[in-house]
Structure formats: C-alpha cells, structure tokens
Amino acid sequence: MQIIIAAIVLVAFIAWIVVKNDEMSGLGRNVKAGTLRHPHGKLVRAKATTVIPEEAPLANRIKRSMPFISSVAIIAVCVVLYVCDFTVLGHSSSQLLATLSSTGIVALIIAAEATLRAPEAARTFWTYVYALVAGVICALVVWEVVAAAASMSFNQESTLLVYGIVTCICYMLGSGACVALLPSKVTFERTFEDGAKRSITVSTRSAAYSAYVAMMMGASPTKED
C-alpha cells in the first residue's frame, strides 16, 4: 500500500507541474520563444470556447459526486466473501478478503465513478488523479484513528470485514467530496505569436484563468505563476 500511495503522490505532483507549465505558457513579462515554458512565444489572444457553469449548492454537488454504485457493489462482494468464508471457502479465504479490501484496484474503481459523476468539462485525467489521491488519504487518516480500536473489538474475520467496508466508505467519501469541491472548468483557445493555436481547459480559480479573462477584456496579461 505504501508503494501505491508513493506512486500516486508522485504522479499527481508531476501532473500538476505539467499542467501549470502549459497553463502559463506565453504569459509573463519576460517571455522567450523556444523555451520549455514558452515554446510558441508570447500569448497574443485568448478566447473562451465554453461558458462558465452555474455553481450548484455544495450539498447538491456532494450528492451528485458520491460514487455510490461502485462502493455498494464492492461492499456487497466483501460481505459475500465474509459469509462464504464460513460456509463454503473456509478460513483460508480471509486472506483473500484482506487482499481485496486493501488492493489499489478498489480505490481506482471508486475514483473512476466519482470522475464520471463530475460535470462533463471536469471529466479529465487530472480530476481522476485528484479523486484517487483524496480517497486514499481519507482511508489512511481514518484507519490511523480506528485501526487499534478495531483490532481490540473484533476477532480476525470480523476485523477483515470491517476493514473492507470502512475502506470502501472512505474511498467513496474522499473521492466524492474531492470531485464536489473541485472548481468549474472553462476551455480557452489560445493564439501565440508564432501563429500556433492551442486549446486548454483551466480551473476558474487558477492564475491562468484570470490572465485569459483579462486578455479577453483588453488588459495585458503579465502575471507569472
């Protein structure tokens, strides 16, 4: 699990750097064409190609973003395996249940549903990464608090069942809340000084969004990220 978490954090960090570099391409006071950050030179025009969606109440966004289907399905599988542990499969299946509960595949599936529940413009790979990281962090924080108490309160088989159910719920809450709290996305078409045109989708809370809007209104974007 530690290796999976480290890989997720690393991917998220690299993704953030790549996205920010692209967002701020052509912006700033000292723009030099041909550099890694400014391959096409200065940005000369920006045009919004999508409208800013109306902000729904937070409670509605959370309800819409929660990945209930995959979470309930995985919990049902955990319960069935727990029952079969005594009636069909025997005690050895407890190891299988523990593996199912802790595998990263569960987090991947739940984060995928949360991403699909996001508004269409926000259904991006980066939203998926954020939802995945949030779900894993939520599960880790909760288990840091309750793991010791659960170990004392339940026998081995019950602990494995509780672990599976609580982990799924944490993934659901973390991923769903993350998607609900993400800002709206707007797509812009950018034109650079060398004539290149590139589309990009940015957050309404980003510095790039403010610079693009300022350019559309006639101001000169000089803000550096």
C-alpha positions as CSV (number, residue, x, y, z in Angstrom):
1,M,0.0,0.0,0.0
2,Q,2.9,2.4,0.8
3,I,4.3,1.9,-2.7
4,I,0.9,2.6,-4.3
5,I,0.5,5.8,-2.2
6,A,4.0,7.0,-3.1
7,A,3.4,6.3,-6.8
8,I,0.0,8.2,-6.7
9,V,1.6,11.2,-5.0
10,L,4.5,11.3,-7.5
11,V,2.2,11.1,-10.5
12,A,-0.1,13.8,-9.0
13,F,2.9,16.1,-8.4
14,I,4.3,15.6,-11.9
15,A,0.9,16.1,-13.4
16,W,0.5,19.4,-11.5
17,I,3.8,20.7,-12.8
18,V,3.0,19.8,-16.4
19,V,-0.5,21.4,-16.2
20,K,0.8,24.6,-14.6
21,N,3.6,24.9,-17.2
22,D,1.1,24.6,-20.0
23,E,-1.4,27.0,-18.5
24,M,1.1,29.8,-18.1
25,S,2.8,29.3,-21.5
26,G,3.1,32.7,-23.2
27,L,2.2,34.7,-20.1
28,G,4.5,36.9,-18.1
29,R,6.8,39.9,-18.7
30,N,9.9,38.0,-19.9
31,V,8.6,35.6,-22.5
32,K,11.3,34.0,-24.7
33,A,10.1,31.8,-27.6
34,G,11.5,28.4,-27.8
35,T,11.9,27.7,-24.1
36,L,10.3,24.8,-22.3
37,R,7.7,27.0,-20.7
38,H,7.1,29.3,-23.8
39,P,7.7,27.1,-26.9
40,H,5.4,29.3,-29.1
41,G,6.4,32.6,-27.6
42,K,4.1,35.2,-26.2
43,L,0.3,34.7,-25.9
44,V,-1.4,37.2,-28.1
45,R,-5.1,36.2,-27.9
46,A,-7.3,34.0,-25.7
47,K,-11.0,33.2,-26.4
48,A,-13.3,31.2,-24.2
49,T,-15.0,28.4,-26.1
50,T,-17.2,27.1,-23.3
51,V,-19.3,29.0,-20.8
52,I,-18.8,29.1,-17.1
53,P,-21.3,26.7,-15.5
54,E,-23.6,28.0,-12.7
55,E,-22.3,27.0,-9.3
56,A,-24.7,24.5,-7.7
57,P,-25.1,24.4,-3.9
58,L,-22.4,22.4,-2.2
59,A,-24.9,19.8,-0.8
60,N,-26.2,19.1,-4.3
61,R,-22.7,18.8,-5.7
62,I,-21.6,16.3,-3.0
63,K,-24.7,14.2,-3.5
64,R,-24.2,14.1,-7.3
65,S,-20.4,13.3,-7.0
66,M,-20.6,10.4,-4.5
67,P,-19.7,7.1,-6.2
68,F,-22.4,5.1,-4.6
69,I,-22.8,2.3,-7.2
70,S,-19.2,1.0,-7.2
71,S,-18.9,1.4,-3.4
72,V,-22.0,-0.5,-2.6
73,A,-21.1,-3.2,-5.1
74,I,-17.6,-3.7,-3.6
75,I,-19.0,-3.7,-0.1
76,A,-21.6,-6.4,-1.2
77,V,-18.7,-8.5,-2.5
78,C,-16.9,-8.1,0.8
79,V,-20.0,-9.3,2.7
80,V,-20.5,-12.3,0.4
81,L,-16.9,-13.3,0.8
82,Y,-17.2,-13.0,4.5
83,V,-20.2,-15.3,4.6
84,C,-18.6,-17.8,2.3
85,D,-15.5,-17.7,4.5
86,F,-17.5,-19.9,6.9
87,T,-20.0,-21.7,4.7
88,V,-18.0,-22.6,1.6
89,L,-14.5,-21.3,1.3
90,G,-13.3,-21.9,4.8
91,H,-11.0,-20.0,7.0
92,S,-8.3,-19.6,4.3
93,S,-10.4,-17.1,2.3
94,S,-9.9,-14.5,5.0
95,Q,-6.5,-13.7,3.3
96,L,-8.4,-13.2,0.0
97,L,-10.8,-10.8,1.7
98,A,-7.9,-8.8,3.2
99,T,-6.2,-8.6,-0.2
100,L,-9.5,-7.4,-1.9
101,S,-10.0,-4.8,0.8
102,S,-6.5,-3.3,0.6
103,T,-5.8,-3.5,-3.1
104,G,-5.4,-0.3,-5.0
105,I,-7.9,-1.6,-7.6
106,V,-10.7,-0.8,-5.3
107,A,-9.6,2.8,-5.0
108,L,-9.1,3.0,-8.8
109,I,-12.7,1.8,-9.5
110,I,-14.3,4.2,-7.0
111,A,-12.3,7.2,-8.1
112,A,-13.3,6.4,-11.7
113,E,-17.0,6.5,-10.9
114,A,-16.5,9.8,-9.0
115,T,-14.8,11.3,-12.0
116,L,-17.6,10.2,-14.3
117,R,-20.1,11.9,-12.0
118,A,-18.3,15.2,-12.4
119,P,-19.5,17.9,-14.9
120,E,-18.5,17.0,-18.5
121,A,-15.8,19.6,-18.7
122,A,-14.2,18.3,-15.5
123,R,-14.0,14.7,-16.6
124,T,-10.3,14.7,-17.1
125,F,-7.4,12.6,-16.2
126,W,-6.3,15.1,-13.6
127,T,-9.7,15.0,-11.9
128,Y,-9.3,11.3,-11.7
129,V,-5.9,11.6,-10.1
130,Y,-7.2,14.1,-7.5
131,A,-10.2,11.9,-6.7
132,L,-7.9,8.9,-6.3
133,V,-5.4,10.7,-4.0
134,A,-8.3,12.1,-1.9
135,G,-9.9,8.7,-1.5
136,V,-6.6,7.0,-0.4
137,I,-5.8,9.9,2.0
138,C,-9.2,9.6,3.6
139,A,-8.8,5.9,4.1
140,L,-5.4,6.3,5.6
141,V,-6.4,9.0,8.0
142,V,-9.5,7.1,9.2
143,W,-7.5,3.9,9.7
144,E,-4.8,5.7,11.7
145,V,-7.6,6.6,14.1
146,V,-9.7,3.4,14.3
147,A,-7.3,0.6,13.5
148,A,-6.2,0.0,17.1
149,A,-9.7,0.1,18.4
150,A,-11.0,-2.3,15.7
151,S,-8.2,-4.8,16.5
152,M,-9.3,-4.9,20.1
153,S,-13.0,-5.1,19.4
154,F,-13.3,-7.7,16.7
155,N,-11.9,-11.2,16.0
156,Q,-9.8,-11.7,12.9
157,E,-12.6,-12.5,10.5
158,S,-14.8,-9.6,11.7
159,T,-11.9,-7.2,11.6
160,L,-11.3,-8.1,7.9
161,L,-14.9,-7.5,7.1
162,V,-15.0,-4.2,8.9
163,Y,-11.7,-3.2,7.2
164,G,-13.2,-3.8,3.8
165,I,-16.4,-1.9,4.4
166,V,-14.8,1.1,6.1
167,T,-12.1,1.3,3.4
168,C,-14.7,1.4,0.7
169,I,-16.7,4.0,2.5
170,C,-13.5,6.1,3.0
171,Y,-12.7,5.9,-0.7
172,M,-16.2,6.9,-1.6
173,L,-16.3,9.9,0.8
174,G,-12.8,11.1,-0.1
175,S,-13.2,10.8,-3.9
176,G,-16.8,12.1,-3.9
177,A,-16.0,15.1,-1.8
178,C,-12.9,15.9,-3.8
179,V,-14.9,16.0,-7.1
180,A,-17.7,18.0,-5.5
181,L,-15.2,20.7,-4.2
182,L,-13.3,21.0,-7.5
183,P,-13.8,24.4,-9.2
184,S,-15.6,24.8,-12.5
185,K,-13.6,24.3,-15.8
186,V,-13.5,26.6,-18.8
187,T,-11.9,25.8,-22.1
188,F,-10.0,28.6,-24.0
189,E,-8.5,28.7,-27.4
190,R,-5.1,30.4,-27.3
191,T,-3.2,32.1,-30.1
192,F,0.6,32.6,-29.8
193,E,2.9,35.0,-31.5
194,D,4.2,32.3,-33.9
195,G,0.6,31.6,-35.1
196,A,0.2,28.4,-33.2
197,K,-3.3,27.8,-31.7
198,R,-3.8,25.6,-28.7
199,S,-6.9,24.7,-26.6
200,I,-6.7,24.3,-22.9
201,T,-9.2,23.7,-20.1
202,V,-8.4,25.5,-16.9
203,S,-9.9,26.0,-13.4
204,T,-11.8,29.1,-12.7
205,R,-9.6,29.5,-9.6
206,S,-6.3,29.4,-11.5
207,A,-4.0,32.3,-12.3
208,A,-4.1,31.3,-15.9
209,Y,-7.9,31.8,-16.0
210,S,-7.6,35.3,-14.6
211,A,-4.9,36.1,-17.2
212,Y,-7.0,34.8,-20.0
213,V,-10.1,36.7,-18.9
214,A,-8.0,39.9,-18.5
215,M,-6.7,39.4,-22.1
216,M,-10.3,39.0,-23.4
217,M,-11.2,42.2,-21.7
218,G,-8.3,44.1,-23.3
219,A,-5.8,44.0,-20.4
220,S,-2.2,42.8,-20.9
221,P,-1.6,39.5,-19.0
222,T,1.7,39.8,-17.2
223,K,1.1,37.7,-14.1
224,E,3.6,34.9,-13.5
225,D,2.5,31.8,-11.7
